[in-house]
Amino acid sequence: MKSVRKSILAGIVGLASVCVMAQQKTPAATESPVAAGKRIYEQQCLTCHQVDGSGVPHLNPPLIKTSFVLGPKEKLVTILLNGLSGVEVDGDYYANPMPSFEFLTDQEIADVLTYIRSDFTNNADAVPAALVKSQRAAKK
């Protein structure tokens, strides 16, 4: 009888766990593009570009009101898809190579660029995932 009760109890606990997990949504499914972009920035970009987007002098460019960030969205998408090595940004040279982030999905690239373009005192419009998708397709 104890064995049957344990089996029933285990089944109920297991079923309850499955129900709770089914109700939970993944963070990406419920996050705004800016919140999702911030999360991606913290995971992928923060080490080089710093918490406040200030970069590292002569190594990693800042993301604060630069022509790269506030300029054409296509240029930013290209940088994330292809990487970048040795670049001049607004008169200053930065030597650290930036790797390609093409392993990120179109939506993730769009979200992180939207975050960068709307934070760090920047006030630029969002980057749509469709733009990333079309540039990725053109690259092949």
C-alpha positions as CSV (number, residue, x, y, z in Angstrom):
1,M,0.0,0.0,0.0
2,K,2.9,2.4,0.8
3,S,4.4,1.7,-2.6
4,V,1.1,2.6,-4.4
5,R,0.8,5.8,-2.4
6,K,4.4,6.8,-3.2
7,S,3.7,6.1,-6.9
8,I,0.5,8.1,-6.9
9,L,2.2,11.0,-5.0
10,A,5.2,10.9,-7.4
11,G,2.8,11.0,-10.3
12,I,0.9,14.0,-8.9
13,V,4.1,15.9,-8.2
14,G,5.4,15.1,-11.7
15,L,2.1,16.2,-13.3
16,A,2.1,19.4,-11.3
17,S,5.7,20.2,-12.4
18,V,4.8,19.7,-16.0
19,C,1.7,21.9,-15.7
20,V,3.8,24.7,-14.0
21,M,6.5,24.5,-16.7
22,A,3.9,24.6,-19.5
23,Q,2.5,27.8,-18.1
24,Q,5.9,29.5,-17.9
25,K,7.0,31.3,-21.0
26,T,10.6,31.7,-22.1
27,P,12.0,35.2,-21.4
28,A,12.3,35.9,-25.1
29,A,8.6,35.3,-25.7
30,T,7.6,37.9,-23.2
31,E,10.3,40.5,-23.4
32,S,10.1,43.7,-25.3
33,P,12.8,44.1,-28.1
34,V,14.7,46.5,-25.9
35,A,14.6,44.2,-22.9
36,A,15.7,41.2,-25.0
37,G,18.4,43.4,-26.6
38,K,19.7,44.4,-23.2
39,R,19.9,40.8,-22.1
40,I,21.8,39.9,-25.3
41,Y,24.1,42.9,-24.9
42,E,24.9,41.9,-21.4
43,Q,25.8,38.3,-22.6
44,Q,27.6,39.2,-25.8
45,C,28.8,42.8,-26.0
46,L,29.3,44.2,-22.5
47,T,32.8,42.8,-22.0
48,C,34.2,44.9,-24.9
49,H,31.8,47.9,-25.0
50,Q,31.3,48.2,-21.2
51,V,28.2,48.5,-19.1
52,D,27.6,52.1,-20.1
53,G,28.5,51.7,-23.7
54,S,31.7,53.8,-23.3
55,G,34.0,51.2,-25.0
56,V,37.7,51.1,-24.3
57,P,39.9,53.9,-25.7
58,H,41.8,52.8,-28.8
59,L,40.5,49.2,-28.5
60,N,36.7,49.0,-28.6
61,P,34.6,51.9,-29.9
62,P,32.0,53.5,-27.7
63,L,28.3,53.1,-28.5
64,I,27.3,56.5,-27.2
65,K,26.0,58.9,-29.9
66,T,28.5,57.8,-32.5
67,S,27.9,58.0,-36.3
68,F,28.1,54.2,-36.4
69,V,25.3,53.7,-33.9
70,L,23.1,56.6,-35.1
71,G,23.8,56.1,-38.8
72,P,22.4,53.6,-41.2
73,K,21.0,50.5,-39.7
74,E,22.3,48.4,-42.5
75,K,25.9,49.3,-41.6
76,L,25.3,48.0,-38.0
77,V,23.7,44.8,-39.3
78,T,26.6,44.2,-41.6
79,I,29.1,44.7,-38.7
80,L,27.3,42.1,-36.6
81,L,27.0,39.6,-39.4
82,N,30.6,40.0,-40.7
83,G,32.6,41.3,-37.7
84,L,35.0,44.3,-38.1
85,S,38.7,44.8,-37.7
86,G,40.5,48.1,-37.2
87,V,38.0,50.9,-37.5
88,E,37.9,54.7,-37.3
89,V,34.8,56.1,-35.5
90,D,34.3,59.8,-35.4
91,G,38.0,60.5,-35.7
92,D,39.3,57.9,-33.2
93,Y,40.9,54.6,-34.2
94,Y,40.0,51.3,-32.5
95,A,42.3,48.3,-33.0
96,N,40.5,45.3,-31.4
97,P,38.8,43.1,-33.9
98,M,35.1,42.5,-33.4
99,P,34.0,39.0,-34.2
100,S,31.1,38.0,-36.3
101,F,27.8,37.5,-34.4
102,E,26.1,35.7,-37.3
103,F,25.3,32.8,-34.9
104,L,22.6,35.1,-33.3
105,T,19.2,34.8,-34.9
106,D,17.8,37.7,-37.0
107,Q,15.5,38.7,-34.1
108,E,18.4,38.6,-31.6
109,I,20.5,40.9,-33.8
110,A,17.6,43.2,-34.4
111,D,16.9,43.3,-30.6
112,V,20.5,44.0,-29.5
113,L,20.8,46.8,-32.2
114,T,17.5,48.2,-31.2
115,Y,18.7,48.3,-27.6
116,I,22.0,50.0,-28.5
117,R,20.3,52.5,-30.7
118,S,17.8,53.4,-27.9
119,D,20.1,53.3,-24.8
120,F,23.4,55.0,-23.8
121,T,21.7,58.4,-24.4
122,N,21.0,57.3,-28.0
123,N,17.6,58.0,-29.5
124,A,17.4,56.2,-32.8
125,D,14.7,54.0,-34.3
126,A,14.4,50.3,-34.0
127,V,16.1,47.7,-36.3
128,P,13.5,45.3,-37.7
129,A,14.4,41.6,-37.9
130,A,13.3,41.7,-41.6
131,L,16.2,44.0,-42.4
132,V,18.6,41.5,-40.7
133,K,17.1,38.6,-42.6
134,S,17.4,40.4,-46.0
135,Q,21.0,41.3,-45.3
136,R,21.9,37.8,-44.1
137,A,20.3,36.4,-47.3
138,A,22.2,38.9,-49.5
139,K,25.5,37.9,-47.8
140,K,25.1,34.2,-49.0
